[in-house]
Amino acid sequence: MATLRDVKIGETVTVKKLTGEGAVKRRIMDMGITKGTEVTVRKVAPLGDPIEVTVRGYELSLRKEDAGMIEV
């Protein structure tokens, strides 16, 4: 299954599953990324980390490691 880490700039995807554990998963959910949420990748930093996404109408920066825990 693809993760948010693999999505190209400008693509909009729907979150299928969060694979993190405990506090990490809770932190991602607190940012508004939950199952069924649409996420658009806006920018990726020159070295690939962090990734800027639009979720629920606001911009959010995610570490590559965290984006890898979000299946789309």
N, CA, C, O and CB atoms as a CASP TS submission, in Angstrom:
PFRMAT TS
TARGET T0000
AUTHOR 0000-0000-0000
METHOD Language model
MODEL 1
PARENT N/A
ATOM      1  N   MET     1       0.841  -1.183   0.000  1.00  0.00           N
ATOM      2  CA  MET     1       0.000   0.000   0.000  1.00  0.00           C
ATOM      3  C   MET     1       0.883   1.242   0.000  1.00  0.00           C
ATOM      4  O   MET     1       1.924   1.265   0.657  1.00  0.00           O
ATOM      5  CB  MET     1      -0.955   0.001   1.218  1.00  0.00           C
ATOM      6  N   ALA     2       0.472   2.277  -0.735  1.00  0.00           N
ATOM      7  CA  ALA     2       1.233   3.528  -0.817  1.00  0.00           C
ATOM      8  C   ALA     2       1.044   4.352   0.455  1.00  0.00           C
ATOM      9  O   ALA     2       0.028   4.244   1.141  1.00  0.00           O
ATOM     10  CB  ALA     2       0.801   4.349  -2.054  1.00  0.00           C
ATOM     11  N   THR     3       2.040   5.171   0.750  1.00  0.00           N
ATOM     12  CA  THR     3       1.956   6.055   1.908  1.00  0.00           C
ATOM     13  C   THR     3       1.988   7.501   1.452  1.00  0.00           C
ATOM     14  O   THR     3       2.279   7.784   0.290  1.00  0.00           O
ATOM     15  CB  THR     3       3.101   5.775   2.899  1.00  0.00           C
ATOM     16  N   LEU     4       1.692   8.409   2.353  1.00  0.00           N
ATOM     17  CA  LEU     4       1.710   9.836   2.042  1.00  0.00           C
ATOM     18  C   LEU     4       3.107  10.276   1.614  1.00  0.00           C
ATOM     19  O   LEU     4       3.257  11.246   0.872  1.00  0.00           O
ATOM     20  CB  LEU     4       1.241  10.658   3.255  1.00  0.00           C
ATOM     21  N   ARG     5       4.094   9.584   2.069  1.00  0.00           N
ATOM     22  CA  ARG     5       5.488   9.877   1.718  1.00  0.00           C
ATOM     23  C   ARG     5       5.741   9.718   0.214  1.00  0.00           C
ATOM     24  O   ARG     5       6.617  10.386  -0.335  1.00  0.00           O
ATOM     25  CB  ARG     5       6.432   8.960   2.505  1.00  0.00           C
ATOM     26  N   ASP     6       4.984   8.840  -0.455  1.00  0.00           N
ATOM     27  CA  ASP     6       5.177   8.530  -1.876  1.00  0.00           C
ATOM     28  C   ASP     6       4.359   9.406  -2.821  1.00  0.00           C
ATOM     29  O   ASP     6       4.530   9.316  -4.037  1.00  0.00           O
ATOM     30  CB  ASP     6       4.834   7.097  -2.122  1.00  0.00           C
ATOM     31  N   VAL     7       3.481  10.243  -2.296  1.00  0.00           N
ATOM     32  CA  VAL     7       2.578  11.043  -3.121  1.00  0.00           C
ATOM     33  C   VAL     7       3.345  12.204  -3.764  1.00  0.00           C
ATOM     34  O   VAL     7       4.189  12.831  -3.124  1.00  0.00           O
ATOM     35  CB  VAL     7       1.392  11.577  -2.275  1.00  0.00           C
ATOM     36  N   LYS     8       3.044  12.477  -5.021  1.00  0.00           N
ATOM     37  CA  LYS     8       3.703  13.557  -5.766  1.00  0.00           C
ATOM     38  C   LYS     8       3.074  14.913  -5.447  1.00  0.00           C
ATOM     39  O   LYS     8       1.932  14.988  -4.995  1.00  0.00           O
ATOM     40  CB  LYS     8       3.629  13.288  -7.278  1.00  0.00           C
ATOM     41  N   ILE     9       3.831  15.974  -5.689  1.00  0.00           N
ATOM     42  CA  ILE     9       3.361  17.344  -5.446  1.00  0.00           C
ATOM     43  C   ILE     9       2.129  17.609  -6.305  1.00  0.00           C
ATOM     44  O   ILE     9       2.115  17.304  -7.498  1.00  0.00           O
ATOM     45  CB  ILE     9       4.483  18.389  -5.756  1.00  0.00           C
ATOM     46  N   GLY    10       1.093  18.182  -5.688  1.00  0.00           N
ATOM     47  CA  GLY    10      -0.141  18.530  -6.383  1.00  0.00           C
ATOM     48  C   GLY    10      -1.217  17.451  -6.344  1.00  0.00           C
ATOM     49  O   GLY    10      -2.369  17.724  -6.679  1.00  0.00           O
ATOM     50  N   GLU    11      -0.872  16.253  -5.949  1.00  0.00           N
ATOM     51  CA  GLU    11      -1.849  15.163  -5.888  1.00  0.00           C
ATOM     52  C   GLU    11      -2.699  15.260  -4.621  1.00  0.00           C
ATOM     53  O   GLU    11      -2.224  15.674  -3.564  1.00  0.00           O
ATOM     54  CB  GLU    11      -1.136  13.799  -5.944  1.00  0.00           C
ATOM     55  N   THR    12      -3.959  14.869  -4.756  1.00  0.00           N
ATOM     56  CA  THR    12      -4.864  14.783  -3.616  1.00  0.00           C
ATOM     57  C   THR    12      -5.213  13.321  -3.402  1.00  0.00           C
ATOM     58  O   THR    12      -5.616  12.623  -4.333  1.00  0.00           O
ATOM     59  CB  THR    12      -6.150  15.644  -3.838  1.00  0.00           C
ATOM     60  N   VAL    13      -5.055  12.866  -2.169  1.00  0.00           N
ATOM     61  CA  VAL    13      -5.315  11.463  -1.834  1.00  0.00           C
ATOM     62  C   VAL    13      -6.214  11.385  -0.606  1.00  0.00           C
ATOM     63  O   VAL    13      -6.389  12.371   0.111  1.00  0.00           O
ATOM     64  CB  VAL    13      -3.987  10.698  -1.584  1.00  0.00           C
ATOM     65  N   THR    14      -6.780  10.210  -0.370  1.00  0.00           N
ATOM     66  CA  THR    14      -7.626   9.975   0.798  1.00  0.00           C
ATOM     67  C   THR    14      -6.900   9.024   1.739  1.00  0.00           C
ATOM     68  O   THR    14      -6.348   8.012   1.305  1.00  0.00           O
ATOM     69  CB  THR    14      -9.017   9.399   0.384  1.00  0.00           C
ATOM     70  N   VAL    15      -6.903   9.349   3.021  1.00  0.00           N
ATOM     71  CA  VAL    15      -6.237   8.523   4.031  1.00  0.00           C
ATOM     72  C   VAL    15      -7.032   7.231   4.212  1.00  0.00           C
ATOM     73  O   VAL    15      -8.243   7.264   4.430  1.00  0.00           O
ATOM     74  CB  VAL    15      -6.102   9.291   5.390  1.00  0.00           C
ATOM     75  N   LYS    16      -6.343   6.095   4.122  1.00  0.00           N
ATOM     76  CA  LYS    16      -6.971   4.787   4.303  1.00  0.00           C
ATOM     77  C   LYS    16      -6.725   4.229   5.701  1.00  0.00           C
ATOM     78  O   LYS    16      -7.605   3.597   6.286  1.00  0.00           O
ATOM     79  CB  LYS    16      -6.454   3.808   3.258  1.00  0.00           C
ATOM     80  N   LYS    17      -5.510   4.467   6.243  1.00  0.00           N
ATOM     81  CA  LYS    17      -5.154   3.853   7.520  1.00  0.00           C
ATOM     82  C   LYS    17      -3.953   4.566   8.126  1.00  0.00           C
ATOM     83  O   LYS    17      -3.083   5.055   7.405  1.00  0.00           O
ATOM     84  CB  LYS    17      -4.853   2.350   7.340  1.00  0.00           C
ATOM     85  N   LEU    18      -3.911   4.623   9.458  1.00  0.00           N
ATOM     86  CA  LEU    18      -2.746   5.136  10.184  1.00  0.00           C
ATOM     87  C   LEU    18      -2.059   3.941  10.828  1.00  0.00           C
ATOM     88  O   LEU    18      -2.703   3.146  11.513  1.00  0.00           O
ATOM     89  CB  LEU    18      -3.154   6.220  11.263  1.00  0.00           C
ATOM     90  N   THR    19      -0.747   3.811  10.612  1.00  0.00           N
ATOM     91  CA  THR    19      -0.039   2.633  11.112  1.00  0.00           C
ATOM     92  C   THR    19       0.846   2.924  12.316  1.00  0.00           C
ATOM     93  O   THR    19       1.502   2.011  12.817  1.00  0.00           O
ATOM     94  CB  THR    19       0.795   2.046  10.018  1.00  0.00           C
ATOM     95  N   GLY    20       0.886   4.152  12.793  1.00  0.00           N
ATOM     96  CA  GLY    20       1.731   4.495  13.934  1.00  0.00           C
ATOM     97  C   GLY    20       1.268   3.832  15.219  1.00  0.00           C
ATOM     98  O   GLY    20       0.190   3.239  15.274  1.00  0.00           O
ATOM     99  N   GLU    21       2.093   3.937  16.250  1.00  0.00           N
ATOM    100  CA  GLU    21       1.779   3.359  17.549  1.00  0.00           C
ATOM    101  C   GLU    21       1.677   4.444  18.612  1.00  0.00           C
ATOM    102  O   GLU    21       2.429   5.418  18.579  1.00  0.00           O
ATOM    103  CB  GLU    21       2.835   2.327  17.945  1.00  0.00           C
ATOM    104  N   GLY    22       0.767   4.285  19.539  1.00  0.00           N
ATOM    105  CA  GLY    22       0.676   5.115  20.732  1.00  0.00           C
ATOM    106  C   GLY    22       0.659   6.607  20.500  1.00  0.00           C
ATOM    107  O   GLY    22      -0.197   7.126  19.785  1.00  0.00           O
ATOM    108  N   ALA    23       1.621   7.304  21.116  1.00  0.00           N
ATOM    109  CA  ALA    23       1.659   8.766  21.105  1.00  0.00           C
ATOM    110  C   ALA    23       1.845   9.331  19.699  1.00  0.00           C
ATOM    111  O   ALA    23       1.302  10.389  19.383  1.00  0.00           O
ATOM    112  CB  ALA    23       2.775   9.261  22.005  1.00  0.00           C
ATOM    113  N   VAL    24       2.604   8.641  18.857  1.00  0.00           N
ATOM    114  CA  VAL    24       2.834   9.130  17.492  1.00  0.00           C
ATOM    115  C   VAL    24       1.531   9.116  16.705  1.00  0.00           C
ATOM    116  O   VAL    24       1.201  10.091  16.030  1.00  0.00           O
ATOM    117  CB  VAL    24       3.904   8.274  16.773  1.00  0.00           C
ATOM    118  N   LYS    25       0.798   8.027  16.789  1.00  0.00           N
ATOM    119  CA  LYS    25      -0.488   7.921  16.087  1.00  0.00           C
ATOM    120  C   LYS    25      -1.466   8.973  16.619  1.00  0.00           C
ATOM    121  O   LYS    25      -2.189   9.598  15.844  1.00  0.00           O
ATOM    122  CB  LYS    25      -1.087   6.494  16.249  1.00  0.00           C
ATOM    123  N   ARG    26      -1.486   9.163  17.915  1.00  0.00           N
ATOM    124  CA  ARG    26      -2.382  10.148  18.530  1.00  0.00           C
ATOM    125  C   ARG    26      -2.050  11.563  18.051  1.00  0.00           C
ATOM    126  O   ARG    26      -2.951  12.358  17.784  1.00  0.00           O
ATOM    127  CB  ARG    26      -2.289  10.073  20.067  1.00  0.00           C
ATOM    128  N   ARG    27      -0.756  11.874  17.943  1.00  0.00           N
ATOM    129  CA  ARG    27      -0.323  13.204  17.495  1.00  0.00           C
ATOM    130  C   ARG    27      -0.772  13.458  16.054  1.00  0.00           C
ATOM    131  O   ARG    27      -1.230  14.553  15.729  1.00  0.00           O
ATOM    132  CB  ARG    27       1.216  13.341  17.608  1.00  0.00           C
ATOM    133  N   ILE    28      -0.641  12.448  15.194  1.00  0.00           N
ATOM    134  CA  ILE    28      -1.077  12.586  13.799  1.00  0.00           C
ATOM    135  C   ILE    28      -2.586  12.806  13.746  1.00  0.00           C
ATOM    136  O   ILE    28      -3.065  13.644  12.982  1.00  0.00           O
ATOM    137  CB  ILE    28      -0.682  11.333  12.970  1.00  0.00           C
ATOM    138  N   MET    29      -3.332  12.064  14.546  1.00  0.00           N
ATOM    139  CA  MET    29      -4.784  12.230  14.580  1.00  0.00           C
ATOM    140  C   MET    29      -5.173  13.600  15.123  1.00  0.00           C
ATOM    141  O   MET    29      -6.135  14.200  14.643  1.00  0.00           O
ATOM    142  CB  MET    29      -5.425  11.131  15.426  1.00  0.00           C
ATOM    143  N   ASP    30      -4.446  14.103  16.113  1.00  0.00           N
ATOM    144  CA  ASP    30      -4.729  15.424  16.671  1.00  0.00           C
ATOM    145  C   ASP    30      -4.509  16.538  15.651  1.00  0.00           C
ATOM    146  O   ASP    30      -5.107  17.608  15.762  1.00  0.00           O
ATOM    147  CB  ASP    30      -3.862  15.669  17.894  1.00  0.00           C
ATOM    148  N   MET    31      -3.654  16.293  14.660  1.00  0.00           N
ATOM    149  CA  MET    31      -3.412  17.275  13.600  1.00  0.00           C
ATOM    150  C   MET    31      -4.520  17.268  12.556  1.00  0.00           C
ATOM    151  O   MET    31      -4.511  18.092  11.641  1.00  0.00           O
ATOM    152  CB  MET    31      -2.072  17.005  12.928  1.00  0.00           C
ATOM    153  N   GLY    32      -5.474  16.351  12.678  1.00  0.00           N
ATOM    154  CA  GLY    32      -6.612  16.309  11.771  1.00  0.00           C
ATOM    155  C   GLY    32      -6.509  15.258  10.685  1.00  0.00           C
ATOM    156  O   GLY    32      -7.374  15.186   9.813  1.00  0.00           O
ATOM    157  N   ILE    33      -5.473  14.447  10.721  1.00  0.00           N
ATOM    158  CA  ILE    33      -5.309  13.407   9.713  1.00  0.00           C
ATOM    159  C   ILE    33      -5.910  12.117  10.265  1.00  0.00           C
ATOM    160  O   ILE    33      -5.307  11.430  11.089  1.00  0.00           O
ATOM    161  CB  ILE    33      -3.798  13.213   9.331  1.00  0.00           C
ATOM    162  N   THR    34      -7.110  11.809   9.790  1.00  0.00           N
ATOM    163  CA  THR    34      -7.820  10.609  10.222  1.00  0.00           C
ATOM    164  C   THR    34      -8.296   9.847   8.988  1.00  0.00           C
ATOM    165  O   THR    34      -8.236  10.368   7.875  1.00  0.00           O
ATOM    166  CB  THR    34      -9.022  10.970  11.151  1.00  0.00           C
ATOM    167  N   LYS    35      -8.764   8.625   9.181  1.00  0.00           N
ATOM    168  CA  LYS    35      -9.244   7.798   8.073  1.00  0.00           C
ATOM    169  C   LYS    35     -10.348   8.529   7.311  1.00  0.00           C
ATOM    170  O   LYS    35     -11.284   9.056   7.913  1.00  0.00           O
ATOM    171  CB  LYS    35      -9.758   6.434   8.592  1.00  0.00           C
ATOM    172  N   GLY    36     -10.231   8.555   5.982  1.00  0.00           N
ATOM    173  CA  GLY    36     -11.232   9.191   5.133  1.00  0.00           C
ATOM    174  C   GLY    36     -10.958  10.647   4.832  1.00  0.00           C
ATOM    175  O   GLY    36     -11.684  11.247   4.039  1.00  0.00           O
ATOM    176  N   THR    37      -9.939  11.240   5.432  1.00  0.00           N
ATOM    177  CA  THR    37      -9.614  12.647   5.215  1.00  0.00           C
ATOM    178  C   THR    37      -8.864  12.822   3.906  1.00  0.00           C
ATOM    179  O   THR    37      -7.980  12.028   3.585  1.00  0.00           O
ATOM    180  CB  THR    37      -8.785  13.197   6.382  1.00  0.00           C
ATOM    181  N   GLU    38      -9.212  13.865   3.142  1.00  0.00           N
ATOM    182  CA  GLU    38      -8.476  14.172   1.917  1.00  0.00           C
ATOM    183  C   GLU    38      -7.271  15.026   2.251  1.00  0.00           C
ATOM    184  O   GLU    38      -7.368  15.979   3.024  1.00  0.00           O
ATOM    185  CB  GLU    38      -9.380  14.889   0.889  1.00  0.00           C
ATOM    186  N   VAL    39      -6.125  14.678   1.661  1.00  0.00           N
ATOM    187  CA  VAL    39      -4.873  15.378   1.900  1.00  0.00           C
ATOM    188  C   VAL    39      -4.258  15.728   0.548  1.00  0.00           C
ATOM    189  O   VAL    39      -4.158  14.869  -0.329  1.00  0.00           O
ATOM    190  CB  VAL    39      -3.895  14.514   2.761  1.00  0.00           C
ATOM    191  N   THR    40      -3.844  16.989   0.372  1.00  0.00           N
ATOM    192  CA  THR    40      -3.179  17.434  -0.844  1.00  0.00           C
ATOM    193  C   THR    40      -1.737  17.780  -0.520  1.00  0.00           C
ATOM    194  O   THR    40      -1.476  18.542   0.410  1.00  0.00           O
ATOM    195  CB  THR    40      -3.909  18.646  -1.470  1.00  0.00           C
ATOM    196  N   VAL    41      -0.803  17.231  -1.276  1.00  0.00           N
ATOM    197  CA  VAL    41       0.615  17.551  -1.082  1.00  0.00           C
ATOM    198  C   VAL    41       0.904  18.857  -1.814  1.00  0.00           C
ATOM    199  O   VAL    41       0.718  18.947  -3.027  1.00  0.00           O
ATOM    200  CB  VAL    41       1.549  16.390  -1.600  1.00  0.00           C
ATOM    201  N   ARG    42       1.363  19.874  -1.071  1.00  0.00           N
ATOM    202  CA  ARG    42       1.632  21.184  -1.644  1.00  0.00           C
ATOM    203  C   ARG    42       3.089  21.367  -2.027  1.00  0.00           C
ATOM    204  O   ARG    42       3.388  21.799  -3.140  1.00  0.00           O
ATOM    205  CB  ARG    42       1.229  22.256  -0.679  1.00  0.00           C
ATOM    206  N   LYS    43       3.990  21.045  -1.124  1.00  0.00           N
ATOM    207  CA  LYS    43       5.418  21.252  -1.365  1.00  0.00           C
ATOM    208  C   LYS    43       6.217  20.165  -0.662  1.00  0.00           C
ATOM    209  O   LYS    43       5.757  19.538   0.292  1.00  0.00           O
ATOM    210  CB  LYS    43       5.864  22.655  -0.881  1.00  0.00           C
ATOM    211  N   VAL    44       7.422  19.965  -1.165  1.00  0.00           N
ATOM    212  CA  VAL    44       8.385  19.091  -0.500  1.00  0.00           C
ATOM    213  C   VAL    44       9.684  19.884  -0.413  1.00  0.00           C
ATOM    214  O   VAL    44      10.117  20.482  -1.398  1.00  0.00           O
ATOM    215  CB  VAL    44       8.581  17.711  -1.278  1.00  0.00           C
ATOM    216  N   ALA    45      10.300  19.891   0.757  1.00  0.00           N
ATOM    217  CA  ALA    45      11.546  20.632   0.947  1.00  0.00           C
ATOM    218  C   ALA    45      12.626  20.086   0.005  1.00  0.00           C
ATOM    219  O   ALA    45      12.543  18.937  -0.429  1.00  0.00           O
ATOM    220  CB  ALA    45      12.016  20.544   2.428  1.00  0.00           C
ATOM    221  N   PRO    46      13.628  20.896  -0.310  1.00  0.00           N
ATOM    222  CA  PRO    46      14.672  20.473  -1.253  1.00  0.00           C
ATOM    223  C   PRO    46      15.337  19.137  -0.906  1.00  0.00           C
ATOM    224  O   PRO    46      15.673  18.372  -1.810  1.00  0.00           O
ATOM    225  CB  PRO    46      15.726  21.532  -1.327  1.00  0.00           C
ATOM    226  N   LEU    47      15.527  18.848   0.356  1.00  0.00           N
ATOM    227  CA  LEU    47      16.136  17.576   0.742  1.00  0.00           C
ATOM    228  C   LEU    47      15.087  16.506   1.035  1.00  0.00           C
ATOM    229  O   LEU    47      15.419  15.413   1.495  1.00  0.00           O
ATOM    230  CB  LEU    47      17.024  17.773   1.960  1.00  0.00           C
ATOM    231  N   GLY    48      13.810  16.826   0.766  1.00  0.00           N
ATOM    232  CA  GLY    48      12.742  15.846   0.920  1.00  0.00           C
ATOM    233  C   GLY    48      12.072  15.811   2.287  1.00  0.00           C
ATOM    234  O   GLY    48      11.134  15.040   2.491  1.00  0.00           O
ATOM    235  N   ASP    49      12.532  16.622   3.220  1.00  0.00           N
ATOM    236  CA  ASP    49      11.970  16.587   4.575  1.00  0.00           C
ATOM    237  C   ASP    49      11.939  18.000   5.129  1.00  0.00           C
ATOM    238  O   ASP    49      13.012  18.598   5.212  1.00  0.00           O
ATOM    239  CB  ASP    49      12.796  15.646   5.507  1.00  0.00           C
ATOM    240  N   PRO    50      10.846  18.581   5.508  1.00  0.00           N
ATOM    241  CA  PRO    50       9.494  18.022   5.655  1.00  0.00           C
ATOM    242  C   PRO    50       8.663  18.129   4.378  1.00  0.00           C
ATOM    243  O   PRO    50       9.104  18.665   3.361  1.00  0.00           O
ATOM    244  CB  PRO    50       8.769  18.724   6.784  1.00  0.00           C
ATOM    245  N   ILE    51       7.453  17.603   4.472  1.00  0.00           N
ATOM    246  CA  ILE    51       6.466  17.646   3.396  1.00  0.00           C
ATOM    247  C   ILE    51       5.349  18.579   3.852  1.00  0.00           C
ATOM    248  O   ILE    51       4.843  18.439   4.965  1.00  0.00           O
ATOM    249  CB  ILE    51       5.913  16.204   3.046  1.00  0.00           C
ATOM    250  N   GLU    52       4.960  19.531   3.003  1.00  0.00           N
ATOM    251  CA  GLU    52       3.854  20.427   3.357  1.00  0.00           C
ATOM    252  C   GLU    52       2.593  19.936   2.672  1.00  0.00           C
ATOM    253  O   GLU    52       2.569  19.725   1.460  1.00  0.00           O
ATOM    254  CB  GLU    52       4.165  21.904   2.953  1.00  0.00           C
ATOM    255  N   VAL    53       1.532  19.755   3.474  1.00  0.00           N
ATOM    256  CA  VAL    53       0.255  19.258   2.962  1.00  0.00           C
ATOM    257  C   VAL    53      -0.868  20.200   3.374  1.00  0.00           C
ATOM    258  O   VAL    53      -0.738  20.977   4.320  1.00  0.00           O
ATOM    259  CB  VAL    53      -0.026  17.823   3.476  1.00  0.00           C
ATOM    260  N   THR    54      -1.972  20.113   2.640  1.00  0.00           N
ATOM    261  CA  THR    54      -3.196  20.813   3.025  1.00  0.00           C
ATOM    262  C   THR    54      -4.187  19.753   3.481  1.00  0.00           C
ATOM    263  O   THR    54      -4.494  18.810   2.752  1.00  0.00           O
ATOM    264  CB  THR    54      -3.779  21.680   1.837  1.00  0.00           C
ATOM    265  N   VAL    55      -4.679  19.926   4.698  1.00  0.00           N
ATOM    266  CA  VAL    55      -5.636  18.984   5.268  1.00  0.00           C
ATOM    267  C   VAL    55      -6.702  19.783   6.011  1.00  0.00           C
ATOM    268  O   VAL    55      -6.383  20.634   6.841  1.00  0.00           O
ATOM    269  CB  VAL    55      -4.930  17.957   6.221  1.00  0.00           C
ATOM    270  N   ARG    56      -7.954  19.507   5.711  1.00  0.00           N
ATOM    271  CA  ARG    56      -9.094  20.188   6.347  1.00  0.00           C
ATOM    272  C   ARG    56      -8.991  21.714   6.255  1.00  0.00           C
ATOM    273  O   ARG    56      -9.405  22.423   7.173  1.00  0.00           O
ATOM    274  CB  ARG    56      -9.196  19.772   7.814  1.00  0.00           C
ATOM    275  N   GLY    57      -8.441  22.215   5.153  1.00  0.00           N
ATOM    276  CA  GLY    57      -8.412  23.657   4.917  1.00  0.00           C
ATOM    277  C   GLY    57      -7.234  24.396   5.514  1.00  0.00           C
ATOM    278  O   GLY    57      -7.211  25.625   5.458  1.00  0.00           O
ATOM    279  N   TYR    58      -6.266  23.720   6.076  1.00  0.00           N
ATOM    280  CA  TYR    58      -5.084  24.415   6.585  1.00  0.00           C
ATOM    281  C   TYR    58      -3.813  23.685   6.162  1.00  0.00           C
ATOM    282  O   TYR    58      -3.835  22.499   5.835  1.00  0.00           O
ATOM    283  CB  TYR    58      -5.146  24.535   8.119  1.00  0.00           C
ATOM    284  N   GLU    59      -2.694  24.433   6.178  1.00  0.00           N
ATOM    285  CA  GLU    59      -1.408  23.868   5.780  1.00  0.00           C
ATOM    286  C   GLU    59      -0.724  23.241   6.984  1.00  0.00           C
ATOM    287  O   GLU    59      -0.803  23.754   8.100  1.00  0.00           O
ATOM    288  CB  GLU    59      -0.505  24.946   5.147  1.00  0.00           C
ATOM    289  N   LEU    60      -0.060  22.136   6.742  1.00  0.00           N
ATOM    290  CA  LEU    60       0.585  21.376   7.796  1.00  0.00           C
ATOM    291  C   LEU    60       1.891  20.813   7.260  1.00  0.00           C
ATOM    292  O   LEU    60       1.939  20.330   6.129  1.00  0.00           O
ATOM    293  CB  LEU    60      -0.337  20.245   8.318  1.00  0.00           C
ATOM    294  N   SER    61       2.940  20.870   8.052  1.00  0.00           N
ATOM    295  CA  SER    61       4.223  20.275   7.668  1.00  0.00           C
ATOM    296  C   SER    61       4.420  18.987   8.449  1.00  0.00           C
ATOM    297  O   SER    61       4.241  18.944   9.666  1.00  0.00           O
ATOM    298  CB  SER    61       5.404  21.262   7.921  1.00  0.00           C
ATOM    299  N   LEU    62       4.793  17.938   7.723  1.00  0.00           N
ATOM    300  CA  LEU    62       4.997  16.621   8.325  1.00  0.00           C
ATOM    301  C   LEU    62       6.401  16.131   8.040  1.00  0.00           C
ATOM    302  O   LEU    62       6.939  16.347   6.954  1.00  0.00           O
ATOM    303  CB  LEU    62       3.962  15.610   7.802  1.00  0.00           C
ATOM    304  N   ARG    63       6.989  15.472   9.021  1.00  0.00           N
ATOM    305  CA  ARG    63       8.274  14.819   8.777  1.00  0.00           C
ATOM    306  C   ARG    63       8.042  13.635   7.856  1.00  0.00           C
ATOM    307  O   ARG    63       6.962  13.046   7.848  1.00  0.00           O
ATOM    308  CB  ARG    63       8.947  14.365  10.111  1.00  0.00           C
ATOM    309  N   LYS    64       9.056  13.292   7.084  1.00  0.00           N
ATOM    310  CA  LYS    64       8.966  12.149   6.180  1.00  0.00           C
ATOM    311  C   LYS    64       8.631  10.865   6.937  1.00  0.00           C
ATOM    312  O   LYS    64       7.857  10.031   6.467  1.00  0.00           O
ATOM    313  CB  LYS    64      10.276  11.978   5.413  1.00  0.00           C
ATOM    314  N   GLU    65       9.220  10.730   8.097  1.00  0.00           N
ATOM    315  CA  GLU    65       9.000   9.547   8.943  1.00  0.00           C
ATOM    316  C   GLU    65       7.511   9.417   9.306  1.00  0.00           C
ATOM    317  O   GLU    65       6.945   8.325   9.248  1.00  0.00           O
ATOM    318  CB  GLU    65       9.866   9.632  10.238  1.00  0.00           C
ATOM    319  N   ASP    66       6.882  10.550   9.684  1.00  0.00           N
ATOM    320  CA  ASP    66       5.458  10.540  10.042  1.00  0.00           C
ATOM    321  C   ASP    66       4.587  10.294   8.814  1.00  0.00           C
ATOM    322  O   ASP    66       3.590   9.578   8.897  1.00  0.00           O
ATOM    323  CB  ASP    66       5.062  11.866  10.710  1.00  0.00           C
ATOM    324  N   ALA    67       4.955  10.880   7.681  1.00  0.00           N
ATOM    325  CA  ALA    67       4.190  10.687   6.446  1.00  0.00           C
ATOM    326  C   ALA    67       4.210   9.228   6.020  1.00  0.00           C
ATOM    327  O   ALA    67       3.259   8.760   5.395  1.00  0.00           O
ATOM    328  CB  ALA    67       4.748  11.571   5.322  1.00  0.00           C
ATOM    329  N   GLY    68       5.268   8.504   6.342  1.00  0.00           N
ATOM    330  CA  GLY    68       5.369   7.096   6.016  1.00  0.00           C
ATOM    331  C   GLY    68       4.412   6.217   6.806  1.00  0.00           C
ATOM    332  O   GLY    68       4.197   5.059   6.445  1.00  0.00           O
ATOM    333  N   MET    69       3.838   6.747   7.873  1.00  0.00           N
ATOM    334  CA  MET    69       2.889   5.999   8.708  1.00  0.00           C
ATOM    335  C   MET    69       1.446   6.189   8.260  1.00  0.00           C
ATOM    336  O   MET    69       0.531   5.609   8.844  1.00  0.00           O
ATOM    337  CB  MET    69       3.028   6.421  10.159  1.00  0.00           C
ATOM    338  N   ILE    70       1.238   7.008   7.214  1.00  0.00           N
ATOM    339  CA  ILE    70      -0.108   7.324   6.757  1.00  0.00           C
ATOM    340  C   ILE    70      -0.339   6.633   5.408  1.00  0.00           C
ATOM    341  O   ILE    70       0.207   7.058   4.391  1.00  0.00           O
ATOM    342  CB  ILE    70      -0.314   8.873   6.641  1.00  0.00           C
ATOM    343  N   GLU    71      -1.138   5.584   5.403  1.00  0.00           N
ATOM    344  CA  GLU    71      -1.435   4.847   4.175  1.00  0.00           C
ATOM    345  C   GLU    71      -2.556   5.546   3.422  1.00  0.00           C
ATOM    346  O   GLU    71      -3.560   5.954   4.005  1.00  0.00           O
ATOM    347  CB  GLU    71      -1.821   3.379   4.487  1.00  0.00           C
ATOM    348  N   VAL    72      -2.358   5.676   2.089  1.00  0.00           N
ATOM    349  CA  VAL    72      -3.353   6.361   1.243  1.00  0.00           C
ATOM    350  C   VAL    72      -3.797   5.467   0.118  1.00  0.00           C
ATOM    351  O   VAL    72      -4.629   5.867  -0.696  1.00  0.00           O
ATOM    352  CB  VAL    72      -2.789   7.665   0.675  1.00  0.00           C
TER
END
